[in-house]
Amino acid sequence: MGVAISLSEAGRTTSQDGSGVSVSKPGEAGLKALADYLASDMLACNQVIVDRMQSPVALIPQLAAHLVAAGGKRLRPLLTLAAARMCGYNNQDGRMRHVEIAACVEFIHTATLLHDDVVDDSQLRRGLASANAIFGNKASVLVGDFLFARSFQILTADASLSVMAILSAASVTLAEGEVMQMTTQNDLSTSVDQYLQVIYGKTAALFAAACESGAVIGEATPEQREALRMYGANLGMAFQLVDDALDYAADQATLGKEVGDDFREGKVTLPVLAAYDAGNEEDRIFWRRVIEECDQHPGDLEAALDRIAKTNAIGITLKCAEDYAAKARENLSMFPDDTLKNLLLETASYSASRER
């Protein structure tokens, strides 16, 4: 799973924007094109999401409506829909299984977001006040539980033991990833391999499961199923690496959450590890104070950003993301060239070059 990459070597390529790495910037065009291509499926998926969020307990649909209004990329359900179509699923059973399972994937993802925002005490989500900021921590945790329960109902109705095994295992890995992140928090002795294990658990595992579930629904061959699982895993790794870079490289309006959240919480991410590794002793004393001891003063975030820029830590992180995106593109080599494959190739490039 890990990338054979040296922190000192990873960012040597220089680009015109000074990031230290040449990365194409297709923006969100590729992802939008994928969403457009699967528009009818995604419309049906969104309807399932809305329908399954209903409850006679008024607070549940109220909080759910807040989440729907906040939008989001819906990337994970898109991957399920795309993988199913890529493997030949065409509603031949009349059940629209790919749509139901895509909604299930989104429920699992949304449930983890609700819980994560409570754990992290996040006040913003996608540029809007987070659910816990509006409705409180108790309501957010309980509605997250409700969404997990809804996903179980969908899986039971689908009656595929393979899909159930994939998504239940991914749910376990998600929880393990979050706990692992908690244990590495404030610990600068965390290795890059340990960090990569954390982001696989908290993010990439669900990307992998989303793709593999779609492949199962499409009755893929074992080779196709594994290729799509690995595509999702590598895409998810690239996605989270860029997310961690953006916490130190984006502005709040673009990012949709408070810049420096990871810094304030003492999270050990690749930008911090790279800056700590490349810094001098004065830099390391600074990082130990603000990350390990969480002894942070006004101006420390700006000082952290200066040290990250000086050591090209963002360039190193983005180079690592592009390595994973390249692997994701390679994972699709066994599939015939067509529009959907090209869109998934573009989505892999987007995952390593997005700006929010």
Secondary structure, 3 states (H helix, E strand, C coil): CCCCCCCCCCCCCCCCCCCCCCCCCCCCHHHHHHHHHCHHHHHHHHHHHHHHCCCCCCHHHHHHHHHHHCCCCCHHHHHHHHHHHHCCCCCCCCCCHHHHHHHHHHHHHHHHHHHHHHHHCCCEECCEECHHHHHCHHHHHHHHHHHHHHHHHHHHHHCCHHHHHHHHHHHHHHHHHHHHHHHHCCCCCCCHHHHHHHHHHHHHHHHHHHHHHHHHHCCCCHHHHHHHHHHHHHHHHHHHHHHHHHHHHCCHHHHCCCCCHHHHHCCCCHHHHHHHHHCCHHHHHHHHHHHHCCCCCCCHHHHHHHHHHHCCHHHHHHHHHHHHHHHHHHHCCCCCCCHHHHHHHHHHHHHCCCCC
